[in-house]
C-alpha cells in the first residue's frame, strides 16, 4: 500500500490539501478537455483559467473538503 500525502497543481506546482471539485461540464470548459484524463489544479489556478476565458463561476458549482489521508 502506498501513502498519498497531497496533490500538486499542474500550473503553479504548489501542493494543496483541499479536495475540491466542480461539475464535469465546467471542468471541461475551463480545461478544454473532453477526455477522462482530468488533470490537477489548485482552486486558485482553476479560477485564474476560468477568468481568462470569461467563464462565470458560482459557489454552488464547487465542492470543498480538507484532504486528510491519515484518517
PDB file with one MODEL, atoms N, CA, C and O in Angstrom:
MODEL        1
ATOM      1  N   UNK A   1       0.844  -1.174   0.000  1.00  0.00           N
ATOM      2  CA  UNK A   1       0.000   0.000   0.000  1.00  0.00           C
ATOM      3  C   UNK A   1       0.894   1.243   0.000  1.00  0.00           C
ATOM      4  O   UNK A   1       1.915   1.271   0.686  1.00  0.00           O
ATOM      5  N   UNK A   2       0.515   2.268  -0.764  1.00  0.00           N
ATOM      6  CA  UNK A   2       1.286   3.498  -0.834  1.00  0.00           C
ATOM      7  C   UNK A   2       0.557   4.626  -0.120  1.00  0.00           C
ATOM      8  O   UNK A   2      -0.656   4.566   0.076  1.00  0.00           O
ATOM      9  N   UNK A   3       1.299   5.645   0.262  1.00  0.00           N
ATOM     10  CA  UNK A   3       0.756   6.773   1.010  1.00  0.00           C
ATOM     11  C   UNK A   3       0.759   8.009   0.120  1.00  0.00           C
ATOM     12  O   UNK A   3       1.799   8.384  -0.422  1.00  0.00           O
ATOM     13  N   UNK A   4      -0.392   8.637  -0.031  1.00  0.00           N
ATOM     14  CA  UNK A   4      -0.532   9.822  -0.864  1.00  0.00           C
ATOM     15  C   UNK A   4      -0.725  11.019   0.046  1.00  0.00           C
ATOM     16  O   UNK A   4      -1.804  11.200   0.610  1.00  0.00           O
ATOM     17  N   UNK A   5       0.302  11.834   0.195  1.00  0.00           N
ATOM     18  CA  UNK A   5       0.289  12.907   1.184  1.00  0.00           C
ATOM     19  C   UNK A   5      -0.449  14.155   0.702  1.00  0.00           C
ATOM     20  O   UNK A   5      -1.053  14.851   1.518  1.00  0.00           O
ATOM     21  N   UNK A   6      -0.419  14.455  -0.584  1.00  0.00           N
ATOM     22  CA  UNK A   6      -1.010  15.691  -1.087  1.00  0.00           C
ATOM     23  C   UNK A   6      -1.127  15.629  -2.602  1.00  0.00           C
ATOM     24  O   UNK A   6      -0.654  14.686  -3.236  1.00  0.00           O
ATOM     25  N   UNK A   7      -1.760  16.640  -3.170  1.00  0.00           N
ATOM     26  CA  UNK A   7      -1.790  16.837  -4.608  1.00  0.00           C
ATOM     27  C   UNK A   7      -0.964  18.048  -4.941  1.00  0.00           C
ATOM     28  O   UNK A   7      -0.747  18.912  -4.092  1.00  0.00           O
ATOM     29  N   UNK A   8      -0.501  18.120  -6.166  1.00  0.00           N
ATOM     30  CA  UNK A   8       0.211  19.312  -6.606  1.00  0.00           C
ATOM     31  C   UNK A   8      -0.444  19.829  -7.886  1.00  0.00           C
ATOM     32  O   UNK A   8      -0.975  19.064  -8.691  1.00  0.00           O
ATOM     33  N   UNK A   9      -0.389  21.128  -8.045  1.00  0.00           N
ATOM     34  CA  UNK A   9      -1.048  21.800  -9.151  1.00  0.00           C
ATOM     35  C   UNK A   9      -0.209  21.692 -10.423  1.00  0.00           C
ATOM     36  O   UNK A   9       1.003  21.908 -10.398  1.00  0.00           O
ATOM     37  N   UNK A  10      -0.865  21.357 -11.531  1.00  0.00           N
ATOM     38  CA  UNK A  10      -0.185  21.261 -12.823  1.00  0.00           C
ATOM     39  C   UNK A  10       0.287  22.622 -13.325  1.00  0.00           C
ATOM     40  O   UNK A  10       1.225  22.694 -14.118  1.00  0.00           O
ATOM     41  N   UNK A  11      -0.347  23.699 -12.876  1.00  0.00           N
ATOM     42  CA  UNK A  11       0.031  25.035 -13.349  1.00  0.00           C
ATOM     43  C   UNK A  11       1.110  25.681 -12.483  1.00  0.00           C
ATOM     44  O   UNK A  11       2.176  26.031 -12.990  1.00  0.00           O
ATOM     45  N   UNK A  12       0.850  25.843 -11.192  1.00  0.00           N
ATOM     46  CA  UNK A  12       1.784  26.577 -10.332  1.00  0.00           C
ATOM     47  C   UNK A  12       2.752  25.655  -9.594  1.00  0.00           C
ATOM     48  O   UNK A  12       3.779  26.120  -9.100  1.00  0.00           O
ATOM     49  N   UNK A  13       2.449  24.362  -9.507  1.00  0.00           N
ATOM     50  CA  UNK A  13       3.326  23.404  -8.852  1.00  0.00           C
ATOM     51  C   UNK A  13       3.183  23.325  -7.344  1.00  0.00           C
ATOM     52  O   UNK A  13       3.815  22.484  -6.706  1.00  0.00           O
ATOM     53  N   UNK A  14       2.357  24.195  -6.762  1.00  0.00           N
ATOM     54  CA  UNK A  14       2.185  24.180  -5.307  1.00  0.00           C
ATOM     55  C   UNK A  14       1.408  22.947  -4.875  1.00  0.00           C
ATOM     56  O   UNK A  14       0.579  22.420  -5.617  1.00  0.00           O
ATOM     57  N   UNK A  15       1.695  22.503  -3.661  1.00  0.00           N
ATOM     58  CA  UNK A  15       0.964  21.384  -3.073  1.00  0.00           C
ATOM     59  C   UNK A  15      -0.278  21.922  -2.374  1.00  0.00           C
ATOM     60  O   UNK A  15      -0.263  23.015  -1.809  1.00  0.00           O
ATOM     61  N   UNK A  16      -1.341  21.149  -2.420  1.00  0.00           N
ATOM     62  CA  UNK A  16      -2.554  21.563  -1.723  1.00  0.00           C
ATOM     63  C   UNK A  16      -3.209  20.369  -1.054  1.00  0.00           C
ATOM     64  O   UNK A  16      -3.127  19.240  -1.537  1.00  0.00           O
ATOM     65  N   UNK A  17      -3.866  20.643   0.077  1.00  0.00           N
ATOM     66  CA  UNK A  17      -4.518  19.591   0.848  1.00  0.00           C
ATOM     67  C   UNK A  17      -6.001  19.867   0.978  1.00  0.00           C
ATOM     68  O   UNK A  17      -6.610  19.618   2.018  1.00  0.00           O
ATOM     69  N   UNK A  18      -6.567  20.383  -0.091  1.00  0.00           N
ATOM     70  CA  UNK A  18      -8.012  20.602  -0.141  1.00  0.00           C
ATOM     71  C   UNK A  18      -8.544  19.794  -1.317  1.00  0.00           C
ATOM     72  O   UNK A  18      -8.138  20.003  -2.460  1.00  0.00           O
ATOM     73  N   UNK A  19      -9.451  18.875  -1.031  1.00  0.00           N
ATOM     74  CA  UNK A  19     -10.136  18.157  -2.095  1.00  0.00           C
ATOM     75  C   UNK A  19     -11.235  19.075  -2.596  1.00  0.00           C
ATOM     76  O   UNK A  19     -12.077  19.530  -1.822  1.00  0.00           O
ATOM     77  N   UNK A  20     -11.224  19.338  -3.855  1.00  0.00           N
ATOM     78  CA  UNK A  20     -12.255  20.202  -4.399  1.00  0.00           C
ATOM     79  C   UNK A  20     -12.688  19.631  -5.735  1.00  0.00           C
ATOM     80  O   UNK A  20     -11.954  18.879  -6.376  1.00  0.00           O
ATOM     81  N   UNK A  21     -13.858  19.991  -6.131  1.00  0.00           N
ATOM     82  CA  UNK A  21     -14.373  19.527  -7.408  1.00  0.00           C
ATOM     83  C   UNK A  21     -15.349  20.535  -7.981  1.00  0.00           C
ATOM     84  O   UNK A  21     -15.881  21.391  -7.275  1.00  0.00           O
ATOM     85  N   UNK A  22     -15.566  20.411  -9.271  1.00  0.00           N
ATOM     86  CA  UNK A  22     -16.570  21.206  -9.964  1.00  0.00           C
ATOM     87  C   UNK A  22     -17.359  20.269 -10.859  1.00  0.00           C
ATOM     88  O   UNK A  22     -16.947  19.138 -11.115  1.00  0.00           O
ATOM     89  N   UNK A  23     -18.474  20.745 -11.320  1.00  0.00           N
ATOM     90  CA  UNK A  23     -19.289  19.957 -12.237  1.00  0.00           C
ATOM     91  C   UNK A  23     -18.485  19.636 -13.490  1.00  0.00           C
ATOM     92  O   UNK A  23     -17.688  20.452 -13.954  1.00  0.00           O
ATOM     93  N   UNK A  24     -18.702  18.430 -14.038  1.00  0.00           N
ATOM     94  CA  UNK A  24     -17.915  17.962 -15.183  1.00  0.00           C
ATOM     95  C   UNK A  24     -17.935  18.935 -16.360  1.00  0.00           C
ATOM     96  O   UNK A  24     -16.897  19.195 -16.970  1.00  0.00           O
ATOM     97  N   UNK A  25     -19.101  19.468 -16.676  1.00  0.00           N
ATOM     98  CA  UNK A  25     -19.185  20.358 -17.836  1.00  0.00           C
ATOM     99  C   UNK A  25     -18.357  21.628 -17.635  1.00  0.00           C
ATOM    100  O   UNK A  25     -17.779  22.144 -18.591  1.00  0.00           O
ATOM    101  N   UNK A  26     -18.295  22.129 -16.415  1.00  0.00           N
ATOM    102  CA  UNK A  26     -17.497  23.307 -16.114  1.00  0.00           C
ATOM    103  C   UNK A  26     -16.004  22.988 -16.213  1.00  0.00           C
ATOM    104  O   UNK A  26     -15.237  23.768 -16.777  1.00  0.00           O
ATOM    105  N   UNK A  27     -15.595  21.846 -15.665  1.00  0.00           N
ATOM    106  CA  UNK A  27     -14.196  21.423 -15.761  1.00  0.00           C
ATOM    107  C   UNK A  27     -13.767  21.330 -17.230  1.00  0.00           C
ATOM    108  O   UNK A  27     -12.700  21.815 -17.607  1.00  0.00           O
ATOM    109  N   UNK A  28     -14.605  20.707 -18.044  1.00  0.00           N
ATOM    110  CA  UNK A  28     -14.274  20.536 -19.459  1.00  0.00           C
ATOM    111  C   UNK A  28     -14.159  21.876 -20.172  1.00  0.00           C
ATOM    112  O   UNK A  28     -13.287  22.052 -21.023  1.00  0.00           O
ATOM    113  N   UNK A  29     -15.021  22.810 -19.838  1.00  0.00           N
ATOM    114  CA  UNK A  29     -14.951  24.149 -20.434  1.00  0.00           C
ATOM    115  C   UNK A  29     -13.647  24.842 -20.084  1.00  0.00           C
ATOM    116  O   UNK A  29     -12.966  25.369 -20.963  1.00  0.00           O
ATOM    117  N   UNK A  30     -13.303  24.842 -18.824  1.00  0.00           N
ATOM    118  CA  UNK A  30     -12.113  25.551 -18.358  1.00  0.00           C
ATOM    119  C   UNK A  30     -10.843  24.865 -18.856  1.00  0.00           C
ATOM    120  O   UNK A  30      -9.890  25.536 -19.252  1.00  0.00           O
ATOM    121  N   UNK A  31     -10.828  23.546 -18.837  1.00  0.00           N
ATOM    122  CA  UNK A  31      -9.624  22.794 -19.182  1.00  0.00           C
ATOM    123  C   UNK A  31      -9.509  22.495 -20.673  1.00  0.00           C
ATOM    124  O   UNK A  31      -8.459  22.031 -21.120  1.00  0.00           O
ATOM    125  N   UNK A  32     -10.557  22.747 -21.455  1.00  0.00           N
ATOM    126  CA  UNK A  32     -10.576  22.401 -22.886  1.00  0.00           C
ATOM    127  C   UNK A  32     -10.352  20.911 -23.096  1.00  0.00           C
ATOM    128  O   UNK A  32      -9.569  20.513 -23.959  1.00  0.00           O
ATOM    129  N   UNK A  33     -11.032  20.094 -22.317  1.00  0.00           N
ATOM    130  CA  UNK A  33     -10.858  18.644 -22.396  1.00  0.00           C
ATOM    131  C   UNK A  33     -12.201  17.966 -22.528  1.00  0.00           C
ATOM    132  O   UNK A  33     -13.175  18.346 -21.877  1.00  0.00           O
ATOM    133  N   UNK A  34     -12.241  16.958 -23.378  1.00  0.00           N
ATOM    134  CA  UNK A  34     -13.422  16.115 -23.481  1.00  0.00           C
ATOM    135  C   UNK A  34     -13.106  14.691 -23.071  1.00  0.00           C
ATOM    136  O   UNK A  34     -13.968  13.816 -23.147  1.00  0.00           O
ATOM    137  N   UNK A  35     -11.876  14.450 -22.635  1.00  0.00           N
ATOM    138  CA  UNK A  35     -11.480  13.106 -22.239  1.00  0.00           C
ATOM    139  C   UNK A  35     -11.605  12.942 -20.728  1.00  0.00           C
ATOM    140  O   UNK A  35     -12.017  13.866 -20.026  1.00  0.00           O
ATOM    141  N   UNK A  36     -11.258  11.794 -20.250  1.00  0.00           N
ATOM    142  CA  UNK A  36     -11.371  11.489 -18.824  1.00  0.00           C
ATOM    143  C   UNK A  36     -10.035  11.593 -18.104  1.00  0.00           C
ATOM    144  O   UNK A  36      -9.926  11.145 -16.963  1.00  0.00           O
ATOM    145  N   UNK A  37      -9.011  12.170 -18.735  1.00  0.00           N
ATOM    146  CA  UNK A  37      -7.687  12.226 -18.128  1.00  0.00           C
ATOM    147  C   UNK A  37      -7.614  13.196 -16.962  1.00  0.00           C
ATOM    148  O   UNK A  37      -6.779  13.035 -16.072  1.00  0.00           O
ATOM    149  N   UNK A  38      -8.464  14.181 -16.959  1.00  0.00           N
ATOM    150  CA  UNK A  38      -8.531  15.088 -15.818  1.00  0.00           C
ATOM    151  C   UNK A  38      -7.392  16.076 -15.776  1.00  0.00           C
ATOM    152  O   UNK A  38      -7.271  16.936 -16.648  1.00  0.00           O
ATOM    153  N   UNK A  39      -6.576  15.957 -14.786  1.00  0.00           N
ATOM    154  CA  UNK A  39      -5.528  16.916 -14.506  1.00  0.00           C
ATOM    155  C   UNK A  39      -5.656  17.295 -13.049  1.00  0.00           C
ATOM    156  O   UNK A  39      -6.566  16.838 -12.357  1.00  0.00           O
ATOM    157  N   UNK A  40      -4.755  18.120 -12.588  1.00  0.00           N
ATOM    158  CA  UNK A  40      -4.787  18.518 -11.189  1.00  0.00           C
ATOM    159  C   UNK A  40      -4.441  19.998 -11.094  1.00  0.00           C
ATOM    160  O   UNK A  40      -3.334  20.408 -11.441  1.00  0.00           O
ATOM    161  N   UNK A  41      -5.379  20.784 -10.630  1.00  0.00           N
ATOM    162  CA  UNK A  41      -5.165  22.209 -10.431  1.00  0.00           C
ATOM    163  C   UNK A  41      -5.586  22.576  -9.024  1.00  0.00           C
ATOM    164  O   UNK A  41      -6.519  21.992  -8.472  1.00  0.00           O
ATOM    165  N   UNK A  42      -4.893  23.549  -8.442  1.00  0.00           N
ATOM    166  CA  UNK A  42      -5.381  24.110  -7.187  1.00  0.00           C
ATOM    167  C   UNK A  42      -6.582  25.001  -7.521  1.00  0.00           C
ATOM    168  O   UNK A  42      -6.775  25.378  -8.677  1.00  0.00           O
ATOM    169  N   UNK A  43      -7.361  25.324  -6.542  1.00  0.00           N
ATOM    170  CA  UNK A  43      -8.555  26.145  -6.764  1.00  0.00           C
ATOM    171  C   UNK A  43      -8.171  27.497  -7.368  1.00  0.00           C
ATOM    172  O   UNK A  43      -8.852  27.991  -8.267  1.00  0.00           O
ATOM    173  N   UNK A  44      -7.092  28.090  -6.882  1.00  0.00           N
ATOM    174  CA  UNK A  44      -6.670  29.402  -7.391  1.00  0.00           C
ATOM    175  C   UNK A  44      -6.382  29.355  -8.889  1.00  0.00           C
ATOM    176  O   UNK A  44      -6.846  30.217  -9.635  1.00  0.00           O
ATOM    177  N   UNK A  45      -5.624  28.363  -9.332  1.00  0.00           N
ATOM    178  CA  UNK A  45      -5.276  28.274 -10.751  1.00  0.00           C
ATOM    179  C   UNK A  45      -6.500  27.955 -11.607  1.00  0.00           C
ATOM    180  O   UNK A  45      -6.603  28.427 -12.740  1.00  0.00           O
ATOM    181  N   UNK A  46      -7.422  27.162 -11.076  1.00  0.00           N
ATOM    182  CA  UNK A  46      -8.655  26.893 -11.816  1.00  0.00           C
ATOM    183  C   UNK A  46      -9.441  28.193 -12.018  1.00  0.00           C
ATOM    184  O   UNK A  46      -9.944  28.458 -13.110  1.00  0.00           O
ATOM    185  N   UNK A  47      -9.542  28.990 -10.972  1.00  0.00           N
ATOM    186  CA  UNK A  47     -10.255  30.264 -11.060  1.00  0.00           C
ATOM    187  C   UNK A  47      -9.553  31.203 -12.042  1.00  0.00           C
ATOM    188  O   UNK A  47     -10.219  31.891 -12.816  1.00  0.00           O
ATOM    189  N   UNK A  48      -8.247  31.240 -12.021  1.00  0.00           N
ATOM    190  CA  UNK A  48      -7.496  32.073 -12.962  1.00  0.00           C
ATOM    191  C   UNK A  48      -7.789  31.650 -14.399  1.00  0.00           C
ATOM    192  O   UNK A  48      -8.041  32.496 -15.257  1.00  0.00           O
ATOM    193  N   UNK A  49      -7.755  30.336 -14.663  1.00  0.00           N
ATOM    194  CA  UNK A  49      -8.056  29.849 -16.019  1.00  0.00           C
ATOM    195  C   UNK A  49      -9.479  30.219 -16.435  1.00  0.00           C
ATOM    196  O   UNK A  49      -9.707  30.655 -17.563  1.00  0.00           O
ATOM    197  N   UNK A  50     -10.427  30.044 -15.525  1.00  0.00           N
ATOM    198  CA  UNK A  50     -11.821  30.365 -15.843  1.00  0.00           C
ATOM    199  C   UNK A  50     -11.973  31.856 -16.129  1.00  0.00           C
ATOM    200  O   UNK A  50     -12.663  32.236 -17.075  1.00  0.00           O
ATOM    201  N   UNK A  51     -11.340  32.696 -15.325  1.00  0.00           N
ATOM    202  CA  UNK A  51     -11.423  34.144 -15.530  1.00  0.00           C
ATOM    203  C   UNK A  51     -10.843  34.555 -16.872  1.00  0.00           C
ATOM    204  O   UNK A  51     -11.404  35.416 -17.550  1.00  0.00           O
ATOM    205  N   UNK A  52      -9.730  33.953 -17.262  1.00  0.00           N
ATOM    206  CA  UNK A  52      -9.122  34.265 -18.559  1.00  0.00           C
ATOM    207  C   UNK A  52     -10.057  33.936 -19.713  1.00  0.00           C
ATOM    208  O   UNK A  52     -10.028  34.594 -20.752  1.00  0.00           O
ATOM    209  N   UNK A  53     -10.891  32.907 -19.524  1.00  0.00           N
ATOM    210  CA  UNK A  53     -11.845  32.501 -20.563  1.00  0.00           C
ATOM    211  C   UNK A  53     -13.213  33.149 -20.371  1.00  0.00           C
ATOM    212  O   UNK A  53     -14.155  32.869 -21.111  1.00  0.00           O
ATOM    213  N   UNK A  54     -13.308  34.020 -19.365  1.00  0.00           N
ATOM    214  CA  UNK A  54     -14.560  34.713 -19.050  1.00  0.00           C
ATOM    215  C   UNK A  54     -15.710  33.729 -18.760  1.00  0.00           C
ATOM    216  O   UNK A  54     -16.855  33.945 -19.158  1.00  0.00           O
ATOM    217  N   UNK A  55     -15.367  32.662 -18.063  1.00  0.00           N
ATOM    218  CA  UNK A  55     -16.352  31.661 -17.656  1.00  0.00           C
ATOM    219  C   UNK A  55     -16.827  32.018 -16.262  1.00  0.00           C
ATOM    220  O   UNK A  55     -16.025  32.187 -15.344  1.00  0.00           O
ATOM    221  N   UNK A  56     -18.121  32.130 -16.114  1.00  0.00           N
ATOM    222  CA  UNK A  56     -18.707  32.501 -14.823  1.00  0.00           C
ATOM    223  C   UNK A  56     -18.651  31.326 -13.854  1.00  0.00           C
ATOM    224  O   UNK A  56     -19.044  30.207 -14.186  1.00  0.00           O
ATOM    225  N   UNK A  57     -18.160  31.599 -12.664  1.00  0.00           N
ATOM    226  CA  UNK A  57     -18.100  30.591 -11.613  1.00  0.00           C
ATOM    227  C   UNK A  57     -19.074  30.966 -10.503  1.00  0.00           C
ATOM    228  O   UNK A  57     -19.184  32.131 -10.122  1.00  0.00           O
ATOM    229  N   UNK A  58     -19.774  29.964  -9.994  1.00  0.00           N
ATOM    230  CA  UNK A  58     -20.709  30.185  -8.889  1.00  0.00           C
ATOM    231  C   UNK A  58     -20.332  29.260  -7.738  1.00  0.00           C
ATOM    232  O   UNK A  58     -19.796  28.173  -7.953  1.00  0.00           O
ATOM    233  N   UNK A  59     -20.612  29.691  -6.542  1.00  0.00           N
ATOM    234  CA  UNK A  59     -20.263  28.901  -5.363  1.00  0.00           C
ATOM    235  C   UNK A  59     -20.869  27.499  -5.430  1.00  0.00           C
ATOM    236  O   UNK A  59     -20.223  26.527  -5.038  1.00  0.00           O
ATOM    237  N   UNK A  60     -22.080  27.390  -5.913  1.00  0.00           N
ATOM    238  CA  UNK A  60     -22.747  26.080  -5.937  1.00  0.00           C
ATOM    239  C   UNK A  60     -22.148  25.113  -6.963  1.00  0.00           C
ATOM    240  O   UNK A  60     -22.504  23.934  -6.977  1.00  0.00           O
ATOM    241  N   UNK A  61     -21.253  25.590  -7.811  1.00  0.00           N
ATOM    242  CA  UNK A  61     -20.569  24.711  -8.765  1.00  0.00           C
ATOM    243  C   UNK A  61     -19.432  23.932  -8.114  1.00  0.00           C
ATOM    244  O   UNK A  61     -18.943  22.959  -8.688  1.00  0.00           O
ATOM    245  N   UNK A  62     -19.003  24.349  -6.914  1.00  0.00           N
ATOM    246  CA  UNK A  62     -17.836  23.769  -6.255  1.00  0.00           C
ATOM    247  C   UNK A  62     -18.210  22.901  -5.062  1.00  0.00           C
ATOM    248  O   UNK A  62     -19.209  23.142  -4.385  1.00  0.00           O
ATOM    249  N   UNK A  63     -17.384  21.883  -4.819  1.00  0.00           N
ATOM    250  CA  UNK A  63     -17.397  21.141  -3.559  1.00  0.00           C
ATOM    251  C   UNK A  63     -15.989  21.255  -2.975  1.00  0.00           C
ATOM    252  O   UNK A  63     -15.003  21.164  -3.707  1.00  0.00           O
ATOM    253  N   UNK A  64     -15.893  21.451  -1.677  1.00  0.00           N
ATOM    254  CA  UNK A  64     -14.605  21.598  -0.998  1.00  0.00           C
ATOM    255  C   UNK A  64     -14.591  20.767   0.265  1.00  0.00           C
ATOM    256  O   UNK A  64     -15.588  20.694   0.983  1.00  0.00           O
ATOM    257  N   UNK A  65     -13.444  20.132   0.539  1.00  0.00           N
ATOM    258  CA  UNK A  65     -13.256  19.463   1.821  1.00  0.00           C
ATOM    259  C   UNK A  65     -11.769  19.331   2.087  1.00  0.00           C
ATOM    260  O   UNK A  65     -10.972  19.242   1.152  1.00  0.00           O
ATOM    261  N   UNK A  66     -11.398  19.317   3.330  1.00  0.00           N
ATOM    262  CA  UNK A  66      -9.990  19.205   3.711  1.00  0.00           C
ATOM    263  C   UNK A  66      -9.520  17.790   3.401  1.00  0.00           C
ATOM    264  O   UNK A  66     -10.196  16.815   3.730  1.00  0.00           O
ATOM    265  N   UNK A  67      -8.366  17.688   2.770  1.00  0.00           N
ATOM    266  CA  UNK A  67      -7.784  16.400   2.423  1.00  0.00           C
ATOM    267  C   UNK A  67      -6.915  15.933   3.588  1.00  0.00           C
ATOM    268  O   UNK A  67      -5.900  16.553   3.905  1.00  0.00           O
ATOM    269  N   UNK A  68      -7.317  14.858   4.208  1.00  0.00           N
ATOM    270  CA  UNK A  68      -6.552  14.325   5.329  1.00  0.00           C
ATOM    271  C   UNK A  68      -6.400  12.820   5.145  1.00  0.00           C
ATOM    272  O   UNK A  68      -7.261  12.049   5.570  1.00  0.00           O
ATOM    273  N   UNK A  69      -5.306  12.402   4.511  1.00  0.00           N
ATOM    274  CA  UNK A  69      -5.143  10.990   4.210  1.00  0.00           C
ATOM    275  C   UNK A  69      -4.853  10.113   5.424  1.00  0.00           C
ATOM    276  O   UNK A  69      -4.841   8.888   5.305  1.00  0.00           O
ATOM    277  N   UNK A  70      -4.622  10.708   6.577  1.00  0.00           N
ATOM    278  CA  UNK A  70      -4.254   9.920   7.757  1.00  0.00           C
ATOM    279  C   UNK A  70      -5.469   9.407   8.534  1.00  0.00           C
ATOM    280  O   UNK A  70      -5.319   8.712   9.539  1.00  0.00           O
ATOM    281  N   UNK A  71      -6.656   9.746   8.073  1.00  0.00           N
ATOM    282  CA  UNK A  71      -7.862   9.293   8.777  1.00  0.00           C
ATOM    283  C   UNK A  71      -8.167   7.863   8.386  1.00  0.00           C
ATOM    284  O   UNK A  71      -9.143   7.287   8.866  1.00  0.00           O
TER     285      UNK A  71
ENDMDL
END
